[in-house]
Amino acid sequence: QESLVESGGGSVQIGGNLRLSCTVSGLIFEHLYMAWFRQSPGKEREFVAGITASGEQVRYSDSIEGRGTISRDNAKNTVYLEMSRLKSEDTAVYYCAASTALYVMAMHYHYWGQGTQVIVSS
């Protein structure tokens, strides 16, 4: 049974930091390209960050460029997203997703987690 489980969400103050984790099971993690997406009410799900299977290449959306770091630990089947200098507009449900290449469009991702809520407020 394939499973992606996110954790690490919660309420954070503006300017604070957060680390999200996503642990994968039932799939060959080291073969997967992983990404983080987020979705706010009334908005489409948007790409935040992605990482290749080897971890050698990463990609970020303009919205978190310079404030976010995606990484992975293949020994733990886990991908991380660290964000700093959080803004109110970072408030969203964050999802991790897995695919066979590094895409920015959600439609290309085959496996999804259930999401973790991040609320950034003063």
C-alpha positions as CSV (number, residue, x, y, z in Angstrom):
1,Q,0.0,0.0,0.0
2,E,1.5,3.3,-1.1
3,S,1.5,6.0,1.4
4,L,2.9,9.5,1.8
5,V,2.5,11.1,5.2
6,E,3.2,14.7,5.9
7,S,4.0,16.1,9.3
8,G,5.3,19.3,10.8
9,G,2.5,21.7,10.0
10,G,1.0,24.0,12.6
11,S,0.7,27.7,13.5
12,V,3.7,29.9,13.2
13,Q,4.3,33.6,13.6
14,I,5.2,35.8,10.8
15,G,8.9,35.8,10.3
16,G,9.2,32.3,11.9
17,N,10.6,29.1,10.5
18,L,9.1,25.7,9.9
19,R,10.2,22.2,8.7
20,L,7.8,19.9,7.0
21,S,8.5,16.2,6.6
22,C,7.0,13.6,4.3
23,T,7.6,9.9,4.8
24,V,7.0,7.5,2.0
25,S,6.1,3.8,2.2
26,G,5.1,1.2,-0.2
27,L,7.2,2.8,-3.0
28,I,10.9,2.7,-4.0
29,F,11.7,6.1,-2.5
30,E,15.1,6.4,-4.1
31,H,13.6,6.2,-7.5
32,L,11.0,9.0,-6.9
33,Y,11.1,12.6,-7.8
34,M,9.5,14.4,-4.9
35,A,7.8,17.8,-4.6
36,W,5.9,20.0,-2.3
37,F,2.8,21.8,-3.3
38,R,0.5,24.0,-1.4
39,Q,-3.1,25.1,-1.7
40,S,-5.0,28.0,-0.1
41,P,-8.8,28.3,0.0
42,G,-10.1,29.3,-3.4
43,K,-6.8,28.9,-5.1
44,E,-5.3,26.2,-7.3
45,R,-2.7,23.8,-5.9
46,E,0.7,25.4,-6.7
47,F,4.2,24.0,-6.9
48,V,6.5,25.0,-4.1
49,A,9.7,23.0,-4.4
50,G,10.9,19.8,-6.0
51,I,13.9,17.5,-5.8
52,T,15.3,14.8,-8.1
53,A,15.6,11.2,-7.1
54,S,19.3,11.6,-6.4
55,G,18.8,14.8,-4.5
56,E,21.3,16.5,-6.8
57,Q,18.9,19.0,-8.4
58,V,16.2,21.1,-6.8
59,R,13.8,23.6,-8.0
60,Y,11.8,26.3,-6.2
61,S,8.8,28.5,-7.0
62,D,9.4,32.2,-7.0
63,S,7.2,32.5,-3.9
64,I,9.7,30.7,-1.7
65,E,13.0,31.2,-3.6
66,G,15.6,32.2,-1.0
67,R,13.4,31.2,1.9
68,G,12.9,27.5,1.4
69,T,15.1,24.4,1.2
70,I,14.0,21.0,0.0
71,S,16.0,18.0,0.9
72,R,15.7,14.3,1.2
73,D,17.0,11.4,3.2
74,N,16.8,8.2,1.1
75,A,17.8,6.1,4.1
76,K,14.7,7.4,5.9
77,N,12.3,7.5,2.9
78,T,11.7,11.1,3.8
79,V,11.6,14.4,2.1
80,Y,11.8,17.7,3.9
81,L,10.8,21.3,3.3
82,E,12.3,24.0,5.5
83,M,10.9,27.5,5.2
84,S,12.1,30.6,6.9
85,R,10.9,34.2,7.1
86,L,7.4,33.0,6.8
87,K,4.7,35.3,5.5
88,S,1.0,35.3,6.0
89,E,0.7,34.3,2.3
90,D,2.5,31.1,3.1
91,T,-0.6,30.0,4.9
92,A,-1.9,26.9,3.1
93,V,-2.3,23.2,3.2
94,Y,1.0,21.7,2.1
95,Y,1.2,18.4,0.2
96,C,4.0,16.2,-0.7
97,A,3.8,14.4,-4.0
98,A,5.8,11.8,-5.9
99,S,6.4,11.3,-9.6
100,T,8.9,9.9,-12.2
101,A,10.4,13.3,-13.1
102,L,10.6,16.8,-11.7
103,Y,7.4,18.5,-12.8
104,V,5.9,21.7,-11.7
105,M,2.3,20.8,-12.6
106,A,0.3,18.8,-10.1
107,M,-1.3,16.8,-12.8
108,H,2.0,14.9,-13.4
109,Y,2.2,13.6,-9.9
110,H,0.9,10.1,-9.2
111,Y,1.1,9.9,-5.5
112,W,0.0,12.4,-2.9
113,G,-0.1,12.8,0.8
114,Q,-3.1,14.0,2.8
115,G,-1.6,17.4,3.5
116,T,-0.6,19.3,6.5
117,Q,-2.0,22.7,7.5
118,V,0.4,25.7,7.9
119,I,-1.0,28.9,9.4
120,V,1.2,31.9,9.5
121,S,-0.1,34.8,11.6
122,S,1.0,37.7,13.7
